[in-house]
Amino acid sequence: MSTQEARRPAKKLGELVEYYEQCNRAEGRSPKTISWYSANLKRFHRYLKSRHLPDSIDRIDTRLLREYVLHLLAAKKYENHPTRPVMTEPLSSASIHGHVRTLRAFFGWLVREDLIETNVALNVKPPKVVTKVIPTLSDQEIAAILGALNATNPGDARDQTIFMVLFDTGLRIGELVGLKMVDVHINEGFLKVLGKGKKERLVPIGSNAQRALQRYIFRFRSKPANPGIDNVFLSTGGNAMTENGAGQMFARLAERSGVHRLHAHLCRHTFATRFLINGGDVFTLQQILGHSTLEMVRTYVNLASSHVAIQHRRFSPLDHLDLRRVKTVQTLTGQRIG
């Protein structure tokens, strides 16, 4: 055995996935990205075991990967999930697309690490992603959400502030719970946000959200459990709020308000769509949201355009014209109108 071969990790898929995870950490990828890659690859590993197929990396070929994609197309949402119940609806095309992207990235990494010679995932084509209309919150739903909260209660005041900041800035929930006190510049009207890829950006915040945030910080924010905690949003025990804790908060708020489809990312969709409807431009929106390309922003452009078309139908001048009265005037005067 050569010295190079001796340095190589074992070529079992499970061990290589662990090695891949270590390399991603060493390269500074975000914990969420690392977790996503690992979860997708572990699902593929479970698939091999369920079919009693060898998990040696040398035995995995393009045909096997395509069979796995077919398996995913027939799978149900949350199938084999450790905590969530299986749903009747199938995996979304976007989820399957993500699994294929993961396999391509993983096998590409194996080639770069000289662990295999060919990226067998390179020619595996993902299914076309179904373009869905991104839902947004209506004025009535926003009023119901805010009306379900008692702004004089410390817990409700925090939850109200979280909702208002997300709705007014379009922050991701991870960006919001990661906000530090030094990142809040209320007088200047912006927040300094650490986004995906550890890229910082400045996000403007409106006057109403500024007042809510200032009120929460000075009147209702819990005392930090220890001096090292500098997060803006804290639990009742003074610990930094987590994404999971924020998700549970939104689930409770959905029940209280009756807006059962409410979740944190829906605030981001609503912000982006309304920003464009209110006259904002796509390049500024891209910068605020922290997108590296305009691809996602185009989705919001399409949604905003659809909203304008719906509004036109509601307020169409011709549809609101009483044509019977126009005909009566024409008959009495003998004049054509228009």
LINKAVEN-V802563 format. One record per backbone hydrogen bond with DSSP energy under -1.0 kcal/mol. CO is the residue of the C=O (numbers start at 1). NH is the residue of the N-H. Records with the same first field share a line. If there is no record, write none. Layout:
BEGIN
CO = NH / NH
END
This chain:
BEGIN
2 = 6
3 = 7
11 = 57
12 = 16
13 = 17
14 = 18
15 = 19
16 = 20
17 = 21
18 = 22
19 = 23
20 = 24
21 = 25
22 = 26
23 = 27
24 = 29
25 = 28
30 = 34
31 = 35
32 = 36
33 = 37
34 = 38
35 = 39
36 = 40
37 = 41
38 = 42
39 = 43
40 = 44
41 = 45
42 = 46
43 = 47
44 = 48
45 = 49
46 = 50
47 = 51
48 = 53
49 = 52
55 = 13
56 = 59
61 = 65
62 = 66
63 = 67
64 = 68
65 = 69
66 = 70
67 = 71
68 = 72
69 = 73
70 = 74
75 = 91
76 = 79
77 = 87
78 = 81
89 = 77
92 = 96
93 = 97
94 = 98
95 = 99
96 = 100
97 = 101
98 = 102
99 = 103
100 = 104
101 = 105
102 = 106
103 = 107
104 = 108
105 = 109
106 = 110
107 = 111
108 = 112
109 = 113
110 = 115 / 116
111 = 114
118 = 120
119 = 122
121 = 124
138 = 142
139 = 143
140 = 144
141 = 145
142 = 146
143 = 147
146 = 149
150 = 153
153 = 157
154 = 158
155 = 159
156 = 160
157 = 161
158 = 162
159 = 163
160 = 164
161 = 165
162 = 166
163 = 167
164 = 168
165 = 169
166 = 170
172 = 176
173 = 177
174 = 178
176 = 179
179 = 232
180 = 183
181 = 184
183 = 192
185 = 189 / 190
189 = 205
190 = 185
191 = 203
193 = 201
195 = 198
199 = 195
201 = 193
203 = 191
206 = 210
207 = 211
208 = 212
209 = 213
210 = 214
211 = 215
212 = 216
213 = 217
214 = 218
215 = 219
216 = 220 / 221
226 = 229
230 = 181
233 = 241
235 = 238
238 = 225
239 = 235
242 = 246
243 = 247
244 = 248
245 = 249
246 = 250
247 = 251
248 = 252
249 = 253
250 = 254
251 = 255
252 = 256
253 = 257
254 = 258
258 = 260
259 = 262
264 = 267
265 = 269
266 = 270
267 = 271
268 = 272
269 = 273
270 = 274
271 = 275
272 = 276
273 = 277
274 = 278
275 = 280
276 = 279
281 = 285
282 = 286
283 = 287
284 = 288
285 = 289
286 = 290 / 291
294 = 298
296 = 300
297 = 301
298 = 302
299 = 303
300 = 304
301 = 305
302 = 306
303 = 307
304 = 308
305 = 309
306 = 310
307 = 311
308 = 312
309 = 313
310 = 314
311 = 315
316 = 320
318 = 321
321 = 323
322 = 326
323 = 327
324 = 328
325 = 329
326 = 330
327 = 331
328 = 332
329 = 333
330 = 334
END
